[in-house]
Structures are given as C-alpha cells and as structure tokens.
Amino acid sequence: MTGDGSPAPAEREDEDAFDPIAFLEAAVQYPSHDGVGPMREYLRETLADRGLEARVDDGGNVLASRGVPAGEAETHVVLNTHIDTVSPHVPYERDDDAVEADGSAVVRGRGSCDAKGPLAALLSAFFAVEPTDGRVTLAVTPDEEVLSTGAYALVSGDESPTRDADAVIVGEPTDLDVCTAAKGRFQGTIHLTGANAHAAEPDTGTNAVAALESVLEAVRTVDERADGPPTHPQLGAATLTPTVVEGGEATNQVPADCSLTVDRRSVPPETADEFHEALTAHLRAAVPDDVGVEFRFTDRPTPFLEAWDTDPDARIVDVLADAAGGDVRPFTAATEASYFAADAPTVVFGPGVLADDEGAVAHAPREYVRVDAVREAARALEATLATLLE
C-alpha cells in the first residue's frame, strides 16, 4: 500500500506485458463493498496504460472495445464481470504455499475469486488479442451483488454492446468449467389479513397466523400442477423456500396480520410473471375464504435475475470448453448472465470456486483464488477469442 492508503501500483517484469496476477494483487486491495469508485478508476487507468480509451456510461459500467467498429464486425464477443464485492472487506494476502491449493500459490481477500480474479483473466485475454475483422468489448458492471443496476442499464441502453453480440462470456468463479445455465431468483412476501379479537373468544375474529398452516402447505405443493413441476435437464427442479415469517402484535389477541417471505429458484422457461400468477392462484385456492391473501414481489428498481440457459452445443461453449479443458455444467448461483442470454449465447466462466471441501469460499472471510487458475483462465480465454475472432 502507498502512504495514502491506496494499493501500490502493480509491478511487472516486462512493462509491455500484462500480468493478471499483479493486477489482481492490486485490485483486491481496493475495498469494493461500499462503493466501487476507486476500483473503477484503477480499472480505467489499467486500460489507459495500454492505450485503450474506456468510458463510464450512465449505469456506472466501464466499457472498452478493440477491433473494427460496431456493426462492421464479422464476430462480436462481449466480456463481462463485476467489480463490486459483498461486505465486509477482507484484507489482501499472498500465500505461496497454501494448504487449500495443495501447496500452490493463492491470492486471498475479498473479491479474489468473486470476481476480481475472473476480471484479471478477462483483461489478460482482452489485451492479448488483435482483432482484424472482429470486435471484442469489455463491459464491467458495478452493482452485481445487490440490484444489478449496471447490467440492467447496459442491456437497456440504445447502444447496448450485447444487442449485436455473437457471444457473451461472464466472469465468475466456476473452477474453469463452462457454465451454460443457472436458476433465477425471485423474492416476495405472502400477506395474510384477518380480524383482531380477544384471545379468550377466538371465534369472534379471523386468525391470520393460523391461516399460515394452509399457506405453508401451498408453498410445498405449488409445483404439483397438472402440467408437472418446472424442471430443466441441467438445472433440475425449481424450488420455493419459506424464509421469514412475521405476525401478531399481542400475546392475548387474535392476530389480524401475518406475512411469509419466500425465495424462488426458477428454471427455464419460467418467468417472474408466470410464477407470480401460479403462486397467487394456488394460494387463493388453499387459504380459507375469510382470510385475505396477496403475494407481492419485493420492490426493486431492476428486474429479478431470471433463469437462463444456452444451448450446450453452441460454438462459444465448444471453443471455450476445449481451451479450458473443464466440464460443461450449470452455474449454481444467480448471475447477471440472466440479462445477457436473451441477446446472445452466454456462458459463465472463470478461476476460483464458490466453495471447496472446507466450506464457503466466495462471500466468505476465507475467500481466495489459485494463482495458477487465474493464469490458466487467461490462457483459455485468449485462445477462445483468437478462435472466435480469427
């Protein structure tokens, strides 16, 4: 760190080469949970150091491109990841003999695998290719961990880079596997309304908490529909999980209000609107007529991250899987790939793991990424871009 508390500049043995590990070691030292301004500026400076002009759009996304102008490219590939992290910040540490990496080197700290390690690999490939008839765009978002305001602005703008893309690669910790699908995540609350009464004479009121029994049964059976439960060949079945319950105001009063928050992990092709309609109808049929019932999604300024999938036989899948040598599988967490998959074949790929044999890695105090995995991801991405843009 420098005297003002900012990370020391990344050191490189060869000033003309980009070292993804040197970039990563500096990037992890920027706290990115309470704002991404300093990290975003470091990214812009890194691009400027290599003669590339980066702009920040109205959504806070960092955008840079190489190759022929948009609209003239034979092939256009978009590289995306995010620079925000979850709280709290975890300090950077380099360990060249890490137990979790079987004695290999790791970089520890918040963002090391989610997702500054993937960013370092994407940058390395972005700098390495020299498109002549194609185009590659780097699009780095600022708000993936909360509301995805950047990604939503990216796909909603008049000049969205994904709209004419032939492929999108989203950087996330996948252990170098190529992920072609992910479940969506919807959150909402079931509101029940009854009528207050003295607990000594419960029949004179309508107990909203007691009606929760019918609601929980409806949550368990909502996918037992005539047309069968939503399932996907890669992702399996959709799930609906009750998570938070609130109700009642006094211990001697029949409660007039109760609420239950639920978490939906959807699979293609289910949309948020379809799920809302199905759950509402099922609840109304299950809850007693004298109890009011309403399901409302949690308010947010951007659409939920819906389920998405890409054909496992798509060219981007074949090329990247061949280059990386990993498996082709689903991603286990919700991701902004949800926003991009409607525009172009989209995959999720990168170094690092969400969890290892000891437990959580991403979003955990022990977050780390293997140094050799970052370099291998960079090599695989460079080879993929070279093939797609040749």
DATAZI-V944968 format. One record per backbone hydrogen bond with DSSP energy under -0.5 kcal/mol. NH is the residue of the N-H (numbers start at 1). CO is the residue of the C=O. E is the energy in kcal/mol with one decimal. If there is no record, write none. Layout:
nh | co | e
NH | CO | E
NH | CO | E
//
This chain:
nh | co | e
2 | 6 | -3.4
5 | 2 | -1.9
15 | 13 | -0.6
17 | 14 | -1.5
19 | 17 | -0.6
20 | 18 | -0.7
23 | 19 | -2.1
24 | 20 | -2.4
25 | 21 | -2.8
26 | 22 | -1.6
27 | 23 | -2.9
28 | 24 | -2.7
29 | 26 | -0.8
30 | 27 | -1.7
31 | 29 | -0.7
40 | 36 | -3.2
41 | 37 | -2.2
42 | 38 | -2.1
43 | 39 | -2.1
44 | 40 | -2.3
45 | 41 | -2.6
46 | 42 | -2.2
47 | 43 | -2.0
48 | 44 | -2.6
49 | 45 | -2.4
50 | 46 | -0.5
50 | 47 | -1.1
51 | 48 | -2.2
52 | 47 | -2.2
53 | 51 | -0.5
54 | 52 | -0.5
55 | 63 | -2.3
57 | 55 | -0.6
57 | 61 | -1.9
60 | 57 | -2.0
62 | 140 | -2.3
63 | 55 | -2.8
63 | 61 | -0.6
64 | 138 | -1.9
66 | 136 | -2.3
68 | 134 | -2.1
72 | 69 | -2.0
73 | 69 | -0.6
74 | 133 | -2.8
77 | 135 | -2.4
78 | 167 | -2.4
79 | 137 | -3.5
80 | 78 | -0.5
80 | 169 | -3.0
81 | 139 | -0.9
83 | 141 | -2.1
85 | 32 | -1.7
93 | 108 | -1.7
95 | 93 | -0.5
95 | 106 | -2.3
98 | 95 | -0.5
98 | 104 | -2.3
101 | 98 | -0.9
102 | 99 | -1.8
103 | 98 | -3.0
104 | 101 | -1.4
106 | 95 | -2.8
107 | 369 | -2.5
108 | 93 | -3.5
109 | 367 | -2.3
110 | 90 | -1.7
112 | 109 | -2.3
116 | 111 | -2.6
117 | 111 | -0.8
119 | 115 | -1.8
120 | 116 | -2.3
121 | 117 | -1.9
122 | 118 | -2.5
123 | 119 | -2.8
124 | 120 | -2.1
125 | 121 | -1.9
126 | 122 | -2.6
127 | 123 | -2.6
128 | 124 | -1.4
129 | 125 | -1.7
133 | 389 | -0.5
135 | 75 | -2.4
136 | 66 | -2.2
137 | 77 | -2.5
138 | 64 | -3.4
139 | 79 | -3.0
139 | 137 | -0.6
140 | 62 | -2.5
141 | 81 | -2.5
141 | 139 | -0.5
146 | 143 | -1.0
147 | 143 | -0.6
148 | 143 | -3.0
152 | 148 | -2.2
153 | 149 | -2.0
154 | 150 | -2.3
155 | 151 | -2.0
156 | 152 | -1.4
157 | 153 | -1.4
160 | 157 | -1.3
163 | 160 | -0.9
165 | 162 | -1.1
166 | 76 | -3.4
167 | 76 | -1.1
168 | 345 | -2.2
169 | 78 | -2.8
170 | 168 | -0.6
170 | 347 | -3.0
171 | 80 | -3.6
171 | 169 | -0.6
172 | 170 | -0.6
172 | 349 | -1.0
174 | 172 | -0.9
174 | 350 | -1.3
175 | 352 | -2.3
176 | 350 | -2.3
177 | 174 | -1.3
178 | 327 | -3.0
179 | 177 | -0.6
179 | 348 | -2.7
180 | 329 | -1.6
182 | 308 | -1.9
183 | 331 | -0.5
184 | 266 | -1.5
185 | 305 | -2.6
186 | 264 | -2.4
188 | 262 | -1.7
189 | 296 | -2.9
190 | 260 | -3.4
191 | 189 | -0.6
191 | 294 | -3.5
192 | 190 | -0.5
192 | 258 | -3.3
193 | 292 | -2.1
194 | 256 | -3.4
195 | 206 | -2.0
197 | 254 | -0.7
199 | 252 | -2.2
201 | 198 | -1.8
202 | 199 | -0.6
204 | 201 | -1.9
205 | 202 | -1.6
206 | 195 | -2.1
208 | 206 | -0.8
208 | 255 | -2.6
211 | 207 | -1.2
212 | 209 | -1.5
213 | 210 | -1.4
214 | 211 | -0.6
215 | 211 | -1.5
216 | 212 | -2.8
217 | 213 | -1.6
218 | 214 | -2.0
219 | 215 | -2.4
220 | 216 | -1.9
221 | 217 | -1.4
222 | 218 | -1.1
224 | 221 | -2.1
225 | 223 | -1.4
228 | 225 | -1.8
232 | 236 | -1.4
236 | 232 | -2.3
238 | 230 | -2.1
239 | 265 | -1.9
241 | 263 | -2.5
243 | 261 | -3.1
244 | 261 | -1.1
246 | 259 | -2.4
248 | 257 | -1.4
253 | 250 | -1.2
254 | 197 | -3.3
258 | 192 | -1.8
259 | 246 | -3.2
260 | 190 | -2.2
261 | 244 | -3.3
262 | 188 | -2.8
263 | 241 | -2.6
264 | 186 | -3.0
264 | 262 | -0.5
265 | 239 | -2.3
265 | 263 | -0.5
266 | 184 | -0.8
266 | 264 | -0.7
270 | 267 | -1.9
275 | 271 | -2.2
276 | 272 | -2.5
277 | 273 | -2.2
278 | 274 | -2.2
279 | 275 | -2.8
280 | 276 | -2.3
281 | 277 | -2.0
282 | 278 | -2.0
283 | 279 | -2.6
284 | 280 | -2.3
285 | 281 | -1.6
286 | 282 | -1.1
287 | 283 | -2.5
291 | 288 | -1.9
292 | 193 | -2.8
292 | 290 | -0.5
294 | 191 | -1.8
296 | 189 | -2.3
296 | 294 | -0.5
298 | 187 | -2.6
305 | 185 | -0.5
306 | 304 | -1.1
308 | 182 | -2.0
310 | 180 | -2.9
314 | 311 | -2.5
317 | 314 | -0.5
318 | 314 | -2.0
319 | 315 | -2.9
320 | 316 | -2.0
321 | 317 | -2.5
322 | 318 | -2.1
323 | 319 | -2.0
324 | 320 | -2.6
325 | 321 | -2.6
329 | 178 | -2.1
329 | 327 | -0.5
331 | 181 | -3.4
338 | 335 | -1.9
339 | 336 | -1.7
340 | 336 | -0.9
341 | 337 | -2.3
343 | 340 | -1.9
344 | 340 | -1.6
347 | 168 | -2.4
348 | 179 | -2.2
349 | 170 | -2.7
356 | 359 | -2.7
359 | 356 | -1.4
361 | 354 | -2.7
362 | 354 | -1.1
364 | 361 | -1.5
367 | 364 | -1.6
369 | 107 | -1.7
371 | 105 | -2.3
374 | 370 | -1.6
375 | 371 | -2.0
376 | 372 | -2.3
377 | 373 | -2.5
378 | 374 | -2.2
379 | 375 | -2.3
380 | 376 | -2.5
381 | 377 | -2.5
382 | 378 | -2.4
383 | 379 | -2.4
384 | 380 | -2.1
385 | 381 | -2.7
386 | 382 | -2.4
387 | 383 | -1.9
388 | 384 | -2.7
389 | 385 | -2.6
390 | 387 | -0.5
//
